[in-house]
């Protein structure tokens, strides 16, 4: 999995759930094979 947390995630006023959702969406949009 190539998704890396950026440092600015820690300072944005997002909940952990929102950050997880963004990571999942980004992962699903990547080209990958199961």
N, CA, C and O atoms as a CHARMM CRD file, in Angstrom:
* protein
*
  136
    1    1 UNK  N      0.85400  -1.19600   0.00000 PROA 1      0.00000
    2    1 UNK  CA     0.00000   0.00000   0.00000 PROA 1      0.00000
    3    1 UNK  C      0.88700   1.24200   0.00000 PROA 1      0.00000
    4    1 UNK  O      1.74400   1.40700   0.86800 PROA 1      0.00000
    5    2 UNK  N      0.66800   2.11800  -0.99100 PROA 2      0.00000
    6    2 UNK  CA     1.56400   3.24500  -1.19000 PROA 2      0.00000
    7    2 UNK  C      1.11700   4.51000  -0.46300 PROA 2      0.00000
    8    2 UNK  O      1.85300   5.49500  -0.41100 PROA 2      0.00000
    9    3 UNK  N     -0.10400   4.47900   0.10100 PROA 3      0.00000
   10    3 UNK  CA    -0.62500   5.67500   0.75200 PROA 3      0.00000
   11    3 UNK  C      0.22000   6.00400   1.99400 PROA 3      0.00000
   12    3 UNK  O      0.43500   5.15800   2.86200 PROA 3      0.00000
   13    4 UNK  N      0.68700   7.24700   2.04800 PROA 4      0.00000
   14    4 UNK  CA     1.46100   7.67900   3.20500 PROA 4      0.00000
   15    4 UNK  C      0.73300   8.85600   3.85800 PROA 4      0.00000
   16    4 UNK  O      0.22600   9.74100   3.16900 PROA 4      0.00000
   17    5 UNK  N      0.68900   8.85700   5.17700 PROA 5      0.00000
   18    5 UNK  CA     0.08500   9.99000   5.87600 PROA 5      0.00000
   19    5 UNK  C      0.98700  11.20600   5.75100 PROA 5      0.00000
   20    5 UNK  O      2.18200  11.13200   6.03900 PROA 5      0.00000
   21    6 UNK  N      0.42700  12.30700   5.32900 PROA 6      0.00000
   22    6 UNK  CA     1.20200  13.54900   5.27100 PROA 6      0.00000
   23    6 UNK  C      1.19700  14.20400   6.64400 PROA 6      0.00000
   24    6 UNK  O      0.25800  14.04300   7.42300 PROA 6      0.00000
   25    7 UNK  N      2.25500  14.94100   6.92300 PROA 7      0.00000
   26    7 UNK  CA     2.35000  15.59200   8.22700 PROA 7      0.00000
   27    7 UNK  C      1.18800  16.56000   8.46200 PROA 7      0.00000
   28    7 UNK  O      0.73500  16.72300   9.59500 PROA 7      0.00000
   29    8 UNK  N      0.70700  17.20100   7.39600 PROA 8      0.00000
   30    8 UNK  CA    -0.34700  18.19900   7.58700 PROA 8      0.00000
   31    8 UNK  C     -1.68800  17.58900   7.99700 PROA 8      0.00000
   32    8 UNK  O     -2.57800  18.31000   8.44900 PROA 8      0.00000
   33    9 UNK  N     -1.84400  16.27000   7.84600 PROA 9      0.00000
   34    9 UNK  CA    -3.05400  15.64100   8.36100 PROA 9      0.00000
   35    9 UNK  C     -3.18000  15.88300   9.87000 PROA 9      0.00000
   36    9 UNK  O     -4.28000  16.04000  10.39900 PROA 9      0.00000
   37   10 UNK  N     -2.04300  15.91000  10.53700 PROA 10     0.00000
   38   10 UNK  CA    -2.06700  16.03400  11.99700 PROA 10     0.00000
   39   10 UNK  C     -2.54100  17.41100  12.44300 PROA 10     0.00000
   40   10 UNK  O     -3.04900  17.56100  13.55400 PROA 10     0.00000
   41   11 UNK  N     -2.38000  18.41100  11.59300 PROA 11     0.00000
   42   11 UNK  CA    -2.73700  19.76700  11.99100 PROA 11     0.00000
   43   11 UNK  C     -4.07100  20.21500  11.40600 PROA 11     0.00000
   44   11 UNK  O     -4.62500  21.22500  11.83900 PROA 11     0.00000
   45   12 UNK  N     -4.58700  19.48700  10.44300 PROA 12     0.00000
   46   12 UNK  CA    -5.89900  19.83300   9.90000 PROA 12     0.00000
   47   12 UNK  C     -6.98200  19.45600  10.89700 PROA 12     0.00000
   48   12 UNK  O     -6.81100  18.54000  11.70100 PROA 12     0.00000
   49   13 UNK  N     -8.09500  20.17100  10.83800 PROA 13     0.00000
   50   13 UNK  CA    -9.17800  19.90500  11.77600 PROA 13     0.00000
   51   13 UNK  C    -10.10000  18.82100  11.22000 PROA 13     0.00000
   52   13 UNK  O    -11.30200  19.02700  11.05800 PROA 13     0.00000
   53   14 UNK  N     -9.51200  17.67300  10.93300 PROA 14     0.00000
   54   14 UNK  CA   -10.29800  16.54900  10.43500 PROA 14     0.00000
   55   14 UNK  C    -10.35600  15.47500  11.50300 PROA 14     0.00000
   56   14 UNK  O     -9.43700  15.31700  12.30600 PROA 14     0.00000
   57   15 UNK  N    -11.44700  14.74700  11.49300 PROA 15     0.00000
   58   15 UNK  CA   -11.53000  13.62400  12.41500 PROA 15     0.00000
   59   15 UNK  C    -10.75800  12.44500  11.83700 PROA 15     0.00000
   60   15 UNK  O    -10.49100  12.40000  10.63600 PROA 15     0.00000
   61   16 UNK  N    -10.40800  11.50900  12.67800 PROA 16     0.00000
   62   16 UNK  CA    -9.69000  10.32500  12.22400 PROA 16     0.00000
   63   16 UNK  C    -10.52800   9.56800  11.18100 PROA 16     0.00000
   64   16 UNK  O     -9.97800   9.00500  10.23400 PROA 16     0.00000
   65   17 UNK  N    -11.84000   9.55600  11.35300 PROA 17     0.00000
   66   17 UNK  CA   -12.71000   8.86400  10.41700 PROA 17     0.00000
   67   17 UNK  C    -12.64100   9.49900   9.03200 PROA 17     0.00000
   68   17 UNK  O    -12.61300   8.79300   8.02300 PROA 17     0.00000
   69   18 UNK  N    -12.61400  10.83300   8.98200 PROA 18     0.00000
   70   18 UNK  CA   -12.52600  11.51600   7.69300 PROA 18     0.00000
   71   18 UNK  C    -11.20200  11.19900   7.01000 PROA 18     0.00000
   72   18 UNK  O    -11.16000  10.95900   5.80300 PROA 18     0.00000
   73   19 UNK  N    -10.12000  11.19800   7.78800 PROA 19     0.00000
   74   19 UNK  CA    -8.80100  10.89500   7.22900 PROA 19     0.00000
   75   19 UNK  C     -8.77900   9.46500   6.70100 PROA 19     0.00000
   76   19 UNK  O     -8.27400   9.21600   5.60700 PROA 19     0.00000
   77   20 UNK  N     -9.32000   8.52900   7.46500 PROA 20     0.00000
   78   20 UNK  CA    -9.37500   7.13500   7.01100 PROA 20     0.00000
   79   20 UNK  C    -10.16400   7.01900   5.72300 PROA 20     0.00000
   80   20 UNK  O     -9.75600   6.30200   4.80900 PROA 20     0.00000
   81   21 UNK  N    -11.29100   7.71500   5.63700 PROA 21     0.00000
   82   21 UNK  CA   -12.11800   7.66800   4.43500 PROA 21     0.00000
   83   21 UNK  C    -11.33200   8.16500   3.22500 PROA 21     0.00000
   84   21 UNK  O    -11.41300   7.57300   2.14800 PROA 21     0.00000
   85   22 UNK  N    -10.57600   9.24200   3.39300 PROA 22     0.00000
   86   22 UNK  CA    -9.77800   9.76500   2.28700 PROA 22     0.00000
   87   22 UNK  C     -8.71800   8.76600   1.85800 PROA 22     0.00000
   88   22 UNK  O     -8.46300   8.60600   0.66500 PROA 22     0.00000
   89   23 UNK  N     -8.09800   8.09100   2.82000 PROA 23     0.00000
   90   23 UNK  CA    -7.07100   7.10100   2.51000 PROA 23     0.00000
   91   23 UNK  C     -7.68800   5.93900   1.73800 PROA 23     0.00000
   92   23 UNK  O     -7.11500   5.47200   0.75300 PROA 23     0.00000
   93   24 UNK  N     -8.84400   5.47600   2.17600 PROA 24     0.00000
   94   24 UNK  CA    -9.51700   4.37200   1.49900 PROA 24     0.00000
   95   24 UNK  C     -9.86700   4.75300   0.07000 PROA 24     0.00000
   96   24 UNK  O     -9.62700   3.97400  -0.85200 PROA 24     0.00000
   97   25 UNK  N    -10.43200   5.93900  -0.12800 PROA 25     0.00000
   98   25 UNK  CA   -10.79400   6.40100  -1.47100 PROA 25     0.00000
   99   25 UNK  C     -9.55400   6.48600  -2.36100 PROA 25     0.00000
  100   25 UNK  O     -9.57200   6.04100  -3.50800 PROA 25     0.00000
  101   26 UNK  N     -8.48300   7.06100  -1.82300 PROA 26     0.00000
  102   26 UNK  CA    -7.25100   7.18200  -2.60300 PROA 26     0.00000
  103   26 UNK  C     -6.71200   5.80700  -2.96800 PROA 26     0.00000
  104   26 UNK  O     -6.24100   5.59500  -4.08600 PROA 26     0.00000
  105   27 UNK  N     -6.78100   4.87700  -2.03000 PROA 27     0.00000
  106   27 UNK  CA    -6.29500   3.52000  -2.29700 PROA 27     0.00000
  107   27 UNK  C     -7.13200   2.85000  -3.37900 PROA 27     0.00000
  108   27 UNK  O     -6.59500   2.21000  -4.28300 PROA 27     0.00000
  109   28 UNK  N     -8.44400   3.00000  -3.28100 PROA 28     0.00000
  110   28 UNK  CA    -9.32800   2.37400  -4.25800 PROA 28     0.00000
  111   28 UNK  C     -9.13700   2.96700  -5.64700 PROA 28     0.00000
  112   28 UNK  O     -9.35400   2.28300  -6.64700 PROA 28     0.00000
  113   29 UNK  N     -8.73200   4.23600  -5.71800 PROA 29     0.00000
  114   29 UNK  CA    -8.54500   4.89000  -7.00600 PROA 29     0.00000
  115   29 UNK  C     -7.20700   4.52000  -7.65500 PROA 29     0.00000
  116   29 UNK  O     -7.00900   4.75600  -8.84600 PROA 29     0.00000
  117   30 UNK  N     -6.28900   3.94000  -6.87000 PROA 30     0.00000
  118   30 UNK  CA    -5.00500   3.52800  -7.42000 PROA 30     0.00000
  119   30 UNK  C     -5.16900   2.27200  -8.26000 PROA 30     0.00000
  120   30 UNK  O     -6.11000   1.49900  -8.08200 PROA 30     0.00000
  121   31 UNK  N     -4.23500   2.08900  -9.17300 PROA 31     0.00000
  122   31 UNK  CA    -4.17700   0.83100  -9.91100 PROA 31     0.00000
  123   31 UNK  C     -3.48300  -0.18500  -9.03000 PROA 31     0.00000
  124   31 UNK  O     -2.33300   0.00300  -8.63400 PROA 31     0.00000
  125   32 UNK  N     -4.18500  -1.26300  -8.72300 PROA 32     0.00000
  126   32 UNK  CA    -3.56600  -2.30800  -7.91600 PROA 32     0.00000
  127   32 UNK  C     -4.22900  -3.63900  -8.20500 PROA 32     0.00000
  128   32 UNK  O     -5.38200  -3.70300  -8.63200 PROA 32     0.00000
  129   33 UNK  N     -3.48500  -4.68900  -7.96500 PROA 33     0.00000
  130   33 UNK  CA    -3.98500  -6.03900  -8.18200 PROA 33     0.00000
  131   33 UNK  C     -4.10000  -6.72900  -6.83500 PROA 33     0.00000
  132   33 UNK  O     -3.23200  -6.58600  -5.97300 PROA 33     0.00000
  133   34 UNK  N     -5.18800  -7.48600  -6.66200 PROA 34     0.00000
  134   34 UNK  CA    -5.31600  -8.24200  -5.41600 PROA 34     0.00000
  135   34 UNK  C     -4.56400  -9.55500  -5.53500 PROA 34     0.00000
  136   34 UNK  O     -4.54600 -10.34400  -4.59000 PROA 34     0.00000
